[in-house]
Amino acid sequence: MKQRCIWTTQDEINFIKTLGAHREKAPKKVKELPIKERLRLLKNYKKTMPLQARWGKIDPCKIAEVVDEEIRRLEALL
């Protein structure tokens, strides 16, 4: 079976939607993460986006939209 080796915009969106749940000793479900911690991770992700030299098949504009949307959604819950 051939392995897929190209990371797509959808792959990155899926990563963002679960950001924080991949760390050691973190809850397995994103909704169980503390909101402030998830916000911190998303804001740091956004801050480092300009440092990404190559995006390959990933649309950075779409990713920025998704990150901003997640940040707004979480800030509304505080």
PyMOL Python script that loads the backbone (N, CA, C, O; Angstrom):
from pymol import cmd

cmd.read_pdbstr("""\
ATOM      1  N   MET A   1       0.839  -1.177   0.000  1.00  0.00           N
ATOM      2  CA  MET A   1       0.000   0.000   0.000  1.00  0.00           C
ATOM      3  C   MET A   1       0.891   1.250   0.000  1.00  0.00           C
ATOM      4  O   MET A   1       1.853   1.337   0.764  1.00  0.00           O
ATOM      5  N   LYS A   2       0.565   2.189  -0.845  1.00  0.00           N
ATOM      6  CA  LYS A   2       1.333   3.418  -0.975  1.00  0.00           C
ATOM      7  C   LYS A   2       0.966   4.387   0.143  1.00  0.00           C
ATOM      8  O   LYS A   2      -0.212   4.603   0.427  1.00  0.00           O
ATOM      9  N   GLN A   3       1.991   4.972   0.777  1.00  0.00           N
ATOM     10  CA  GLN A   3       1.754   5.931   1.844  1.00  0.00           C
ATOM     11  C   GLN A   3       1.594   7.336   1.277  1.00  0.00           C
ATOM     12  O   GLN A   3       2.270   7.719   0.323  1.00  0.00           O
ATOM     13  N   ARG A   4       0.704   8.079   1.872  1.00  0.00           N
ATOM     14  CA  ARG A   4       0.503   9.473   1.483  1.00  0.00           C
ATOM     15  C   ARG A   4       1.536  10.310   2.210  1.00  0.00           C
ATOM     16  O   ARG A   4       1.707  10.163   3.421  1.00  0.00           O
ATOM     17  N   CYS A   5       2.232  11.189   1.492  1.00  0.00           N
ATOM     18  CA  CYS A   5       3.289  11.968   2.134  1.00  0.00           C
ATOM     19  C   CYS A   5       3.095  13.476   1.946  1.00  0.00           C
ATOM     20  O   CYS A   5       3.987  14.255   2.282  1.00  0.00           O
ATOM     21  N   ILE A   6       1.963  13.890   1.423  1.00  0.00           N
ATOM     22  CA  ILE A   6       1.704  15.319   1.243  1.00  0.00           C
ATOM     23  C   ILE A   6       0.701  15.771   2.296  1.00  0.00           C
ATOM     24  O   ILE A   6      -0.390  15.212   2.406  1.00  0.00           O
ATOM     25  N   TRP A   7       1.077  16.787   3.068  1.00  0.00           N
ATOM     26  CA  TRP A   7       0.217  17.367   4.103  1.00  0.00           C
ATOM     27  C   TRP A   7      -0.639  18.429   3.429  1.00  0.00           C
ATOM     28  O   TRP A   7      -0.113  19.341   2.791  1.00  0.00           O
ATOM     29  N   THR A   8      -1.947  18.316   3.567  1.00  0.00           N
ATOM     30  CA  THR A   8      -2.870  19.213   2.876  1.00  0.00           C
ATOM     31  C   THR A   8      -3.460  20.255   3.825  1.00  0.00           C
ATOM     32  O   THR A   8      -3.255  20.208   5.038  1.00  0.00           O
ATOM     33  N   THR A   9      -4.192  21.189   3.240  1.00  0.00           N
ATOM     34  CA  THR A   9      -4.893  22.193   4.039  1.00  0.00           C
ATOM     35  C   THR A   9      -5.839  21.509   5.026  1.00  0.00           C
ATOM     36  O   THR A   9      -5.917  21.906   6.189  1.00  0.00           O
ATOM     37  N   GLN A  10      -6.553  20.488   4.566  1.00  0.00           N
ATOM     38  CA  GLN A  10      -7.484  19.794   5.459  1.00  0.00           C
ATOM     39  C   GLN A  10      -6.742  19.090   6.595  1.00  0.00           C
ATOM     40  O   GLN A  10      -7.227  19.067   7.726  1.00  0.00           O
ATOM     41  N   ASP A  11      -5.591  18.526   6.310  1.00  0.00           N
ATOM     42  CA  ASP A  11      -4.783  17.899   7.366  1.00  0.00           C
ATOM     43  C   ASP A  11      -4.410  18.933   8.431  1.00  0.00           C
ATOM     44  O   ASP A  11      -4.487  18.658   9.628  1.00  0.00           O
ATOM     45  N   GLU A  12      -4.005  20.123   7.984  1.00  0.00           N
ATOM     46  CA  GLU A  12      -3.609  21.180   8.919  1.00  0.00           C
ATOM     47  C   GLU A  12      -4.815  21.677   9.723  1.00  0.00           C
ATOM     48  O   GLU A  12      -4.694  21.959  10.916  1.00  0.00           O
ATOM     49  N   ILE A  13      -5.977  21.784   9.070  1.00  0.00           N
ATOM     50  CA  ILE A  13      -7.203  22.181   9.778  1.00  0.00           C
ATOM     51  C   ILE A  13      -7.528  21.150  10.853  1.00  0.00           C
ATOM     52  O   ILE A  13      -7.870  21.514  11.978  1.00  0.00           O
ATOM     53  N   ASN A  14      -7.424  19.886  10.521  1.00  0.00           N
ATOM     54  CA  ASN A  14      -7.684  18.829  11.505  1.00  0.00           C
ATOM     55  C   ASN A  14      -6.709  18.937  12.678  1.00  0.00           C
ATOM     56  O   ASN A  14      -7.095  18.736  13.830  1.00  0.00           O
ATOM     57  N   PHE A  15      -5.450  19.253  12.385  1.00  0.00           N
ATOM     58  CA  PHE A  15      -4.461  19.443  13.448  1.00  0.00           C
ATOM     59  C   PHE A  15      -4.856  20.611  14.346  1.00  0.00           C
ATOM     60  O   PHE A  15      -4.806  20.501  15.571  1.00  0.00           O
ATOM     61  N   ILE A  16      -5.244  21.723  13.741  1.00  0.00           N
ATOM     62  CA  ILE A  16      -5.639  22.916  14.505  1.00  0.00           C
ATOM     63  C   ILE A  16      -6.853  22.624  15.375  1.00  0.00           C
ATOM     64  O   ILE A  16      -6.916  23.052  16.528  1.00  0.00           O
ATOM     65  N   LYS A  17      -7.809  21.901  14.827  1.00  0.00           N
ATOM     66  CA  LYS A  17      -9.036  21.586  15.580  1.00  0.00           C
ATOM     67  C   LYS A  17      -8.756  20.706  16.791  1.00  0.00           C
ATOM     68  O   LYS A  17      -9.566  20.653  17.716  1.00  0.00           O
ATOM     69  N   THR A  18      -7.618  20.017  16.795  1.00  0.00           N
ATOM     70  CA  THR A  18      -7.271  19.158  17.930  1.00  0.00           C
ATOM     71  C   THR A  18      -6.014  19.640  18.650  1.00  0.00           C
ATOM     72  O   THR A  18      -5.455  18.916  19.474  1.00  0.00           O
ATOM     73  N   LEU A  19      -5.572  20.846  18.348  1.00  0.00           N
ATOM     74  CA  LEU A  19      -4.360  21.407  18.946  1.00  0.00           C
ATOM     75  C   LEU A  19      -4.454  21.395  20.476  1.00  0.00           C
ATOM     76  O   LEU A  19      -5.407  21.913  21.057  1.00  0.00           O
ATOM     77  N   GLY A  20      -3.467  20.805  21.098  1.00  0.00           N
ATOM     78  CA  GLY A  20      -3.442  20.713  22.550  1.00  0.00           C
ATOM     79  C   GLY A  20      -3.752  19.322  23.046  1.00  0.00           C
ATOM     80  O   GLY A  20      -3.337  18.954  24.144  1.00  0.00           O
ATOM     81  N   ALA A  21      -4.466  18.547  22.272  1.00  0.00           N
ATOM     82  CA  ALA A  21      -4.844  17.200  22.692  1.00  0.00           C
ATOM     83  C   ALA A  21      -3.763  16.168  22.372  1.00  0.00           C
ATOM     84  O   ALA A  21      -3.903  15.000  22.735  1.00  0.00           O
ATOM     85  N   HIS A  22      -2.703  16.576  21.707  1.00  0.00           N
ATOM     86  CA  HIS A  22      -1.647  15.644  21.323  1.00  0.00           C
ATOM     87  C   HIS A  22      -0.490  15.632  22.314  1.00  0.00           C
ATOM     88  O   HIS A  22       0.428  14.820  22.203  1.00  0.00           O
ATOM     89  N   ARG A  23      -0.544  16.538  23.281  1.00  0.00           N
ATOM     90  CA  ARG A  23       0.554  16.629  24.250  1.00  0.00           C
ATOM     91  C   ARG A  23       0.471  15.516  25.288  1.00  0.00           C
ATOM     92  O   ARG A  23      -0.598  14.967  25.554  1.00  0.00           O
ATOM     93  N   GLU A  24       1.613  15.203  25.860  1.00  0.00           N
ATOM     94  CA  GLU A  24       1.656  14.191  26.908  1.00  0.00           C
ATOM     95  C   GLU A  24       0.826  14.644  28.103  1.00  0.00           C
ATOM     96  O   GLU A  24       0.903  15.803  28.510  1.00  0.00           O
ATOM     97  N   LYS A  25       0.049  13.755  28.656  1.00  0.00           N
ATOM     98  CA  LYS A  25      -0.805  13.989  29.822  1.00  0.00           C
ATOM     99  C   LYS A  25      -1.938  14.979  29.559  1.00  0.00           C
ATOM    100  O   LYS A  25      -2.581  15.446  30.499  1.00  0.00           O
ATOM    101  N   ALA A  26      -2.185  15.299  28.304  1.00  0.00           N
ATOM    102  CA  ALA A  26      -3.304  16.194  27.968  1.00  0.00           C
ATOM    103  C   ALA A  26      -4.568  15.367  27.798  1.00  0.00           C
ATOM    104  O   ALA A  26      -4.500  14.184  27.464  1.00  0.00           O
ATOM    105  N   PRO A  27      -5.724  15.989  28.027  1.00  0.00           N
ATOM    106  CA  PRO A  27      -6.969  15.270  27.758  1.00  0.00           C
ATOM    107  C   PRO A  27      -7.008  14.859  26.288  1.00  0.00           C
ATOM    108  O   PRO A  27      -6.480  15.564  25.428  1.00  0.00           O
ATOM    109  N   LYS A  28      -7.621  13.740  26.008  1.00  0.00           N
ATOM    110  CA  LYS A  28      -7.685  13.242  24.632  1.00  0.00           C
ATOM    111  C   LYS A  28      -8.703  14.003  23.788  1.00  0.00           C
ATOM    112  O   LYS A  28      -8.624  13.997  22.560  1.00  0.00           O
ATOM    113  N   LYS A  29      -9.655  14.657  24.444  1.00  0.00           N
ATOM    114  CA  LYS A  29     -10.680  15.417  23.728  1.00  0.00           C
ATOM    115  C   LYS A  29     -10.424  16.910  23.893  1.00  0.00           C
ATOM    116  O   LYS A  29     -10.186  17.386  25.003  1.00  0.00           O
ATOM    117  N   VAL A  30     -10.472  17.639  22.797  1.00  0.00           N
ATOM    118  CA  VAL A  30     -10.206  19.075  22.817  1.00  0.00           C
ATOM    119  C   VAL A  30     -11.155  19.800  23.758  1.00  0.00           C
ATOM    120  O   VAL A  30     -10.749  20.730  24.455  1.00  0.00           O
ATOM    121  N   LYS A  31     -12.417  19.380  23.782  1.00  0.00           N
ATOM    122  CA  LYS A  31     -13.394  20.081  24.625  1.00  0.00           C
ATOM    123  C   LYS A  31     -13.091  19.935  26.115  1.00  0.00           C
ATOM    124  O   LYS A  31     -13.676  20.645  26.933  1.00  0.00           O
ATOM    125  N   GLU A  32     -12.188  19.028  26.479  1.00  0.00           N
ATOM    126  CA  GLU A  32     -11.801  18.863  27.878  1.00  0.00           C
ATOM    127  C   GLU A  32     -10.591  19.726  28.252  1.00  0.00           C
ATOM    128  O   GLU A  32     -10.232  19.816  29.426  1.00  0.00           O
ATOM    129  N   LEU A  33      -9.963  20.359  27.255  1.00  0.00           N
ATOM    130  CA  LEU A  33      -8.827  21.243  27.524  1.00  0.00           C
ATOM    131  C   LEU A  33      -9.319  22.546  28.140  1.00  0.00           C
ATOM    132  O   LEU A  33     -10.395  23.023  27.781  1.00  0.00           O
ATOM    133  N   PRO A  34      -8.557  23.130  29.057  1.00  0.00           N
ATOM    134  CA  PRO A  34      -8.933  24.451  29.575  1.00  0.00           C
ATOM    135  C   PRO A  34      -8.954  25.470  28.429  1.00  0.00           C
ATOM    136  O   PRO A  34      -8.050  25.490  27.594  1.00  0.00           O
ATOM    137  N   ILE A  35      -9.980  26.304  28.395  1.00  0.00           N
ATOM    138  CA  ILE A  35     -10.146  27.273  27.309  1.00  0.00           C
ATOM    139  C   ILE A  35      -8.945  28.199  27.201  1.00  0.00           C
ATOM    140  O   ILE A  35      -8.471  28.465  26.097  1.00  0.00           O
ATOM    141  N   LYS A  36      -8.450  28.689  28.319  1.00  0.00           N
ATOM    142  CA  LYS A  36      -7.311  29.615  28.279  1.00  0.00           C
ATOM    143  C   LYS A  36      -6.064  28.952  27.709  1.00  0.00           C
ATOM    144  O   LYS A  36      -5.291  29.594  26.998  1.00  0.00           O
ATOM    145  N   GLU A  37      -5.866  27.688  28.011  1.00  0.00           N
ATOM    146  CA  GLU A  37      -4.713  26.958  27.483  1.00  0.00           C
ATOM    147  C   GLU A  37      -4.845  26.781  25.964  1.00  0.00           C
ATOM    148  O   GLU A  37      -3.885  26.987  25.222  1.00  0.00           O
ATOM    149  N   ARG A  38      -6.012  26.409  25.527  1.00  0.00           N
ATOM    150  CA  ARG A  38      -6.247  26.236  24.083  1.00  0.00           C
ATOM    151  C   ARG A  38      -6.078  27.570  23.358  1.00  0.00           C
ATOM    152  O   ARG A  38      -5.491  27.618  22.277  1.00  0.00           O
ATOM    153  N   LEU A  39      -6.593  28.654  23.948  1.00  0.00           N
ATOM    154  CA  LEU A  39      -6.417  29.990  23.360  1.00  0.00           C
ATOM    155  C   LEU A  39      -4.947  30.348  23.242  1.00  0.00           C
ATOM    156  O   LEU A  39      -4.517  30.880  22.219  1.00  0.00           O
ATOM    157  N   ARG A  40      -4.177  30.064  24.273  1.00  0.00           N
ATOM    158  CA  ARG A  40      -2.747  30.350  24.248  1.00  0.00           C
ATOM    159  C   ARG A  40      -2.059  29.598  23.108  1.00  0.00           C
ATOM    160  O   ARG A  40      -1.238  30.164  22.386  1.00  0.00           O
ATOM    161  N   LEU A  41      -2.400  28.330  22.956  1.00  0.00           N
ATOM    162  CA  LEU A  41      -1.808  27.526  21.882  1.00  0.00           C
ATOM    163  C   LEU A  41      -2.181  28.071  20.504  1.00  0.00           C
ATOM    164  O   LEU A  41      -1.330  28.163  19.619  1.00  0.00           O
ATOM    165  N   LEU A  42      -3.443  28.429  20.326  1.00  0.00           N
ATOM    166  CA  LEU A  42      -3.891  28.959  19.033  1.00  0.00           C
ATOM    167  C   LEU A  42      -3.237  30.302  18.715  1.00  0.00           C
ATOM    168  O   LEU A  42      -2.843  30.552  17.576  1.00  0.00           O
ATOM    169  N   LYS A  43      -3.126  31.151  19.713  1.00  0.00           N
ATOM    170  CA  LYS A  43      -2.493  32.459  19.489  1.00  0.00           C
ATOM    171  C   LYS A  43      -1.010  32.299  19.175  1.00  0.00           C
ATOM    172  O   LYS A  43      -0.469  33.024  18.340  1.00  0.00           O
ATOM    173  N   ASN A  44      -0.353  31.357  19.839  1.00  0.00           N
ATOM    174  CA  ASN A  44       1.050  31.092  19.526  1.00  0.00           C
ATOM    175  C   ASN A  44       1.203  30.509  18.127  1.00  0.00           C
ATOM    176  O   ASN A  44       2.147  30.846  17.412  1.00  0.00           O
ATOM    177  N   TYR A  45       0.295  29.651  17.741  1.00  0.00           N
ATOM    178  CA  TYR A  45       0.314  29.092  16.384  1.00  0.00           C
ATOM    179  C   TYR A  45       0.212  30.232  15.371  1.00  0.00           C
ATOM    180  O   TYR A  45       0.985  30.297  14.416  1.00  0.00           O
ATOM    181  N   LYS A  46      -0.754  31.130  15.594  1.00  0.00           N
ATOM    182  CA  LYS A  46      -0.955  32.254  14.674  1.00  0.00           C
ATOM    183  C   LYS A  46       0.280  33.153  14.615  1.00  0.00           C
ATOM    184  O   LYS A  46       0.662  33.628  13.546  1.00  0.00           O
ATOM    185  N   LYS A  47       0.891  33.378  15.765  1.00  0.00           N
ATOM    186  CA  LYS A  47       2.067  34.238  15.842  1.00  0.00           C
ATOM    187  C   LYS A  47       3.243  33.661  15.040  1.00  0.00           C
ATOM    188  O   LYS A  47       4.045  34.408  14.481  1.00  0.00           O
ATOM    189  N   THR A  48       3.337  32.342  14.991  1.00  0.00           N
ATOM    190  CA  THR A  48       4.453  31.709  14.292  1.00  0.00           C
ATOM    191  C   THR A  48       4.176  31.451  12.811  1.00  0.00           C
ATOM    192  O   THR A  48       5.079  31.052  12.077  1.00  0.00           O
ATOM    193  N   MET A  49       2.954  31.671  12.371  1.00  0.00           N
ATOM    194  CA  MET A  49       2.631  31.428  10.957  1.00  0.00           C
ATOM    195  C   MET A  49       3.548  32.172   9.980  1.00  0.00           C
ATOM    196  O   MET A  49       3.968  31.577   8.988  1.00  0.00           O
ATOM    197  N   PRO A  50       3.877  33.448  10.220  1.00  0.00           N
ATOM    198  CA  PRO A  50       4.764  34.139   9.272  1.00  0.00           C
ATOM    199  C   PRO A  50       6.165  33.529   9.186  1.00  0.00           C
ATOM    200  O   PRO A  50       6.888  33.783   8.222  1.00  0.00           O
ATOM    201  N   LEU A  51       6.547  32.747  10.159  1.00  0.00           N
ATOM    202  CA  LEU A  51       7.871  32.121  10.156  1.00  0.00           C
ATOM    203  C   LEU A  51       7.926  30.862   9.298  1.00  0.00           C
ATOM    204  O   LEU A  51       9.005  30.354   8.994  1.00  0.00           O
ATOM    205  N   GLN A  52       6.756  30.365   8.911  1.00  0.00           N
ATOM    206  CA  GLN A  52       6.675  29.163   8.073  1.00  0.00           C
ATOM    207  C   GLN A  52       7.158  29.506   6.666  1.00  0.00           C
ATOM    208  O   GLN A  52       6.505  30.266   5.952  1.00  0.00           O
ATOM    209  N   ALA A  53       8.289  28.951   6.273  1.00  0.00           N
ATOM    210  CA  ALA A  53       8.896  29.300   4.982  1.00  0.00           C
ATOM    211  C   ALA A  53       8.177  28.643   3.800  1.00  0.00           C
ATOM    212  O   ALA A  53       7.992  29.265   2.754  1.00  0.00           O
ATOM    213  N   ARG A  54       7.778  27.390   3.975  1.00  0.00           N
ATOM    214  CA  ARG A  54       7.132  26.666   2.876  1.00  0.00           C
ATOM    215  C   ARG A  54       5.829  26.055   3.370  1.00  0.00           C
ATOM    216  O   ARG A  54       5.798  25.351   4.380  1.00  0.00           O
ATOM    217  N   TRP A  55       4.774  26.332   2.653  1.00  0.00           N
ATOM    218  CA  TRP A  55       3.468  25.795   3.020  1.00  0.00           C
ATOM    219  C   TRP A  55       3.086  24.597   2.151  1.00  0.00           C
ATOM    220  O   TRP A  55       2.138  23.884   2.481  1.00  0.00           O
ATOM    221  N   GLY A  56       3.787  24.365   1.072  1.00  0.00           N
ATOM    222  CA  GLY A  56       3.479  23.223   0.207  1.00  0.00           C
ATOM    223  C   GLY A  56       2.053  23.275  -0.293  1.00  0.00           C
ATOM    224  O   GLY A  56       1.644  24.262  -0.904  1.00  0.00           O
ATOM    225  N   LYS A  57       1.295  22.227  -0.042  1.00  0.00           N
ATOM    226  CA  LYS A  57      -0.101  22.123  -0.496  1.00  0.00           C
ATOM    227  C   LYS A  57      -1.089  22.770   0.478  1.00  0.00           C
ATOM    228  O   LYS A  57      -2.301  22.656   0.298  1.00  0.00           O
ATOM    229  N   ILE A  58      -0.578  23.445   1.503  1.00  0.00           N
ATOM    230  CA  ILE A  58      -1.435  24.066   2.519  1.00  0.00           C
ATOM    231  C   ILE A  58      -1.717  25.510   2.124  1.00  0.00           C
ATOM    232  O   ILE A  58      -0.807  26.250   1.750  1.00  0.00           O
ATOM    233  N   ASP A  59      -2.983  25.904   2.210  1.00  0.00           N
ATOM    234  CA  ASP A  59      -3.397  27.280   1.920  1.00  0.00           C
ATOM    235  C   ASP A  59      -3.288  28.094   3.210  1.00  0.00           C
ATOM    236  O   ASP A  59      -4.142  27.957   4.086  1.00  0.00           O
ATOM    237  N   PRO A  60      -2.258  28.939   3.352  1.00  0.00           N
ATOM    238  CA  PRO A  60      -2.078  29.677   4.604  1.00  0.00           C
ATOM    239  C   PRO A  60      -3.208  30.671   4.887  1.00  0.00           C
ATOM    240  O   PRO A  60      -3.485  30.969   6.049  1.00  0.00           O
ATOM    241  N   CYS A  61      -3.854  31.181   3.856  1.00  0.00           N
ATOM    242  CA  CYS A  61      -4.983  32.104   4.078  1.00  0.00           C
ATOM    243  C   CYS A  61      -6.162  31.364   4.716  1.00  0.00           C
ATOM    244  O   CYS A  61      -6.802  31.883   5.630  1.00  0.00           O
ATOM    245  N   LYS A  62      -6.441  30.172   4.239  1.00  0.00           N
ATOM    246  CA  LYS A  62      -7.525  29.369   4.812  1.00  0.00           C
ATOM    247  C   LYS A  62      -7.177  28.965   6.246  1.00  0.00           C
ATOM    248  O   LYS A  62      -8.041  28.965   7.122  1.00  0.00           O
ATOM    249  N   ILE A  63      -5.929  28.628   6.476  1.00  0.00           N
ATOM    250  CA  ILE A  63      -5.498  28.250   7.824  1.00  0.00           C
ATOM    251  C   ILE A  63      -5.648  29.433   8.776  1.00  0.00           C
ATOM    252  O   ILE A  63      -6.120  29.265   9.900  1.00  0.00           O
ATOM    253  N   ALA A  64      -5.254  30.622   8.340  1.00  0.00           N
ATOM    254  CA  ALA A  64      -5.403  31.818   9.179  1.00  0.00           C
ATOM    255  C   ALA A  64      -6.869  32.059   9.514  1.00  0.00           C
ATOM    256  O   ALA A  64      -7.189  32.439  10.640  1.00  0.00           O
ATOM    257  N   GLU A  65      -7.762  31.842   8.555  1.00  0.00           N
ATOM    258  CA  GLU A  65      -9.199  31.995   8.799  1.00  0.00           C
ATOM    259  C   GLU A  65      -9.672  31.020   9.870  1.00  0.00           C
ATOM    260  O   GLU A  65     -10.413  31.401  10.776  1.00  0.00           O
ATOM    261  N   VAL A  66      -9.250  29.780   9.769  1.00  0.00           N
ATOM    262  CA  VAL A  66      -9.671  28.750  10.729  1.00  0.00           C
ATOM    263  C   VAL A  66      -9.146  29.087  12.123  1.00  0.00           C
ATOM    264  O   VAL A  66      -9.880  28.975  13.105  1.00  0.00           O
ATOM    265  N   VAL A  67      -7.897  29.495  12.213  1.00  0.00           N
ATOM    266  CA  VAL A  67      -7.308  29.849  13.511  1.00  0.00           C
ATOM    267  C   VAL A  67      -8.045  31.041  14.112  1.00  0.00           C
ATOM    268  O   VAL A  67      -8.394  31.023  15.292  1.00  0.00           O
ATOM    269  N   ASP A  68      -8.284  32.073  13.311  1.00  0.00           N
ATOM    270  CA  ASP A  68      -9.012  33.243  13.802  1.00  0.00           C
ATOM    271  C   ASP A  68     -10.418  32.876  14.274  1.00  0.00           C
ATOM    272  O   ASP A  68     -10.888  33.372  15.297  1.00  0.00           O
ATOM    273  N   GLU A  69     -11.074  32.013  13.527  1.00  0.00           N
ATOM    274  CA  GLU A  69     -12.428  31.572  13.895  1.00  0.00           C
ATOM    275  C   GLU A  69     -12.415  30.823  15.227  1.00  0.00           C
ATOM    276  O   GLU A  69     -13.280  31.044  16.075  1.00  0.00           O
ATOM    277  N   GLU A  70     -11.451  29.952  15.407  1.00  0.00           N
ATOM    278  CA  GLU A  70     -11.330  29.214  16.669  1.00  0.00           C
ATOM    279  C   GLU A  70     -11.033  30.163  17.836  1.00  0.00           C
ATOM    280  O   GLU A  70     -11.599  30.009  18.918  1.00  0.00           O
ATOM    281  N   ILE A  71     -10.156  31.132  17.620  1.00  0.00           N
ATOM    282  CA  ILE A  71      -9.828  32.102  18.663  1.00  0.00           C
ATOM    283  C   ILE A  71     -11.070  32.902  19.049  1.00  0.00           C
ATOM    284  O   ILE A  71     -11.352  33.070  20.235  1.00  0.00           O
ATOM    285  N   ARG A  72     -11.807  33.392  18.066  1.00  0.00           N
ATOM    286  CA  ARG A  72     -13.037  34.165  18.350  1.00  0.00           C
ATOM    287  C   ARG A  72     -14.053  33.307  19.112  1.00  0.00           C
ATOM    288  O   ARG A  72     -14.680  33.772  20.064  1.00  0.00           O
ATOM    289  N   ARG A  73     -14.205  32.073  18.688  1.00  0.00           N
ATOM    290  CA  ARG A  73     -15.186  31.174  19.329  1.00  0.00           C
ATOM    291  C   ARG A  73     -14.824  30.965  20.799  1.00  0.00           C
ATOM    292  O   ARG A  73     -15.692  31.023  21.670  1.00  0.00           O
ATOM    293  N   LEU A  74     -13.545  30.724  21.069  1.00  0.00           N
ATOM    294  CA  LEU A  74     -13.126  30.468  22.450  1.00  0.00           C
ATOM    295  C   LEU A  74     -13.179  31.733  23.302  1.00  0.00           C
ATOM    296  O   LEU A  74     -13.554  31.677  24.473  1.00  0.00           O
ATOM    297  N   GLU A  75     -12.807  32.869  22.722  1.00  0.00           N
ATOM    298  CA  GLU A  75     -12.870  34.119  23.483  1.00  0.00           C
ATOM    299  C   GLU A  75     -14.308  34.457  23.879  1.00  0.00           C
ATOM    300  O   GLU A  75     -14.539  35.058  24.928  1.00  0.00           O
ATOM    301  N   ALA A  76     -15.260  34.078  23.053  1.00  0.00           N
ATOM    302  CA  ALA A  76     -16.672  34.313  23.368  1.00  0.00           C
ATOM    303  C   ALA A  76     -17.137  33.469  24.554  1.00  0.00           C
ATOM    304  O   ALA A  76     -18.131  33.797  25.202  1.00  0.00           O
ATOM    305  N   LEU A  77     -16.424  32.396  24.833  1.00  0.00           N
ATOM    306  CA  LEU A  77     -16.793  31.518  25.958  1.00  0.00           C
ATOM    307  C   LEU A  77     -16.227  31.990  27.296  1.00  0.00           C
ATOM    308  O   LEU A  77     -16.638  31.508  28.351  1.00  0.00           O
ATOM    309  N   LEU A  78     -15.292  32.925  27.251  1.00  0.00           N
ATOM    310  CA  LEU A  78     -14.683  33.410  28.505  1.00  0.00           C
ATOM    311  C   LEU A  78     -15.561  34.409  29.203  1.00  0.00           C
ATOM    312  O   LEU A  78     -15.199  34.913  30.267  1.00  0.00           O
TER     313      LEU A  78
END
""", "prot")
cmd.dss("prot")
cmd.show_as("cartoon", "prot")
cmd.util.cbc("prot")
cmd.orient("prot")
